[in-house]
Amino acid sequence: MKPRPFGALTNLTYSNLPIGESKANSLEVQMHRRLSNGFSGFFSFNLNSVRYNRTVEEFEREPTLWQGSNDARPWRLAGAASYELPFGKGKPMLSDGGVAAALAGGWQLSGTWEFQPGALPAPRVSRAQR
């Protein structure tokens, strides 16, 4: 009996083939504002829509069912604030120069804030089946 080509590969499926389509739409609004006395701020709102059609294992059939994706967040808010410390040349404190002004000048304090719906990503550990 003549061996079949690729005889060990008898359980193949089409499940991992890229037979589908994905559509993504996004709207982002940003606002930057530099305020007086060294303060500045940033605000961002992002609205997302990601849809994909199901993967069909029949090549001659058109995929028709569009579904929302769980891989994208529907919206996101982000903000940041910054304060330039008042030390150093041209600032209200330690403006006369020197070593203290050189060390303390040019520093900023900053913070960020983000919010989006959904759970935080969790690491996954997978094991090979034996």
N, C-alpha and C positions, 0 to 999 in steps of 0.2 A: 504494500500500500504506500502510495506516495504521500509524504507529509504535506499538510496544508500550509500555505504561507502565513506566518504569524499565528501559529496554532496556540501559543500561550495567551494571546490577547483575545479572549472569547467573551468578555463581559464589558464591552465598550458602550458608553452612552454619549448622548449629545449635550449633556447638562452643562458643561463648561464652555461651550462654544459661544462666541459673541454674536448671537442671532437675536439682536434686540437693538433698541435705540433709547437714548436718554435725552431729555430736554431739561435745561436749567434756565431759569429767569431770576434776575436779582435786581433790587432797587436799593441803593445806598444813599443816605443823606448824611452829610458831615457839616459840623459847625465848629469853627476855630475862633477863639476870641482872646486877644491879648488885653489884659486889664491893667490898671495902674498899679504902682508900687510893687512890681515884680511878679504879679499874678498872671497866669494864663490858663486857659481851659480848652477842652476839646470834648465834643459829643458826637456820637455816631449811632445811626439806626440803620439796620440792614434787614430787608425783607426778602426771603428766598422762596422759590417754588421749584422743586425738582421732581420730575415725573419720569417714569420709564415704562416701557411696554414689556410684557412678559416674554420670556424666552420660550419659543415654541420648538419642539424637536422635529417638526415636519417642515422640510425646507420649502415646499411649494405653497405653504399656507402663510398668509400675511398676519403678523401679530396685531391684534386689535384692542387689547385691553390695556389702557394706560392707568398706572397706579402711582400714588404718591410714594416717594422714597423715604425710608427711615434713616438714610445715611446723611441727611441734611437737616439742619435746624430751620424751622419756619421763620424765625426772626431772631434778632440779636441787638442788644443795647450795649454800648461801650462808652466809657468816659475817662478822661484823664485831667489832672490838675497839676500845675507846676508853680513853684514859688522860688524866685531867685533871691538868695540870702543877701542882706544889705551890707555886706562887708567887702572892702577892697577899693581900688581906685575908681573914683567917680560915684561912690555909694555913700549913704549917710554915715556909716561907721567904718573906722579904720581907713579913711580916705587919704590920709597923709602919706601912705606908702610904708615901706619897711618890711621886715620879715613877717610880722604877724599879718599884715595886709596881703602879702603874697601867698601865705598859707591859707588864709580864710577866704580870700576873694575868688569869685567865679563858681561857687557851689550853688546847687539847686536842690530843693526837696520836691519829689514827684510821687504821684500815686495814680493807680489805675483802678477802674471798676468795670466789670463785665457781667452781663446777665443774659442767659439764653435758656429756653425751656429744654427739658430732657435731662436724663441722667448723665453723670460724668462718665467718660470712657473708662472702662475697667480692663486691666490687662487679662489676657487669656492665655492659658497654658494648655497646649494640646499634646497628647501622647500618641505615639505610633501604636497601632493595633498589632498585637502579636498572635 
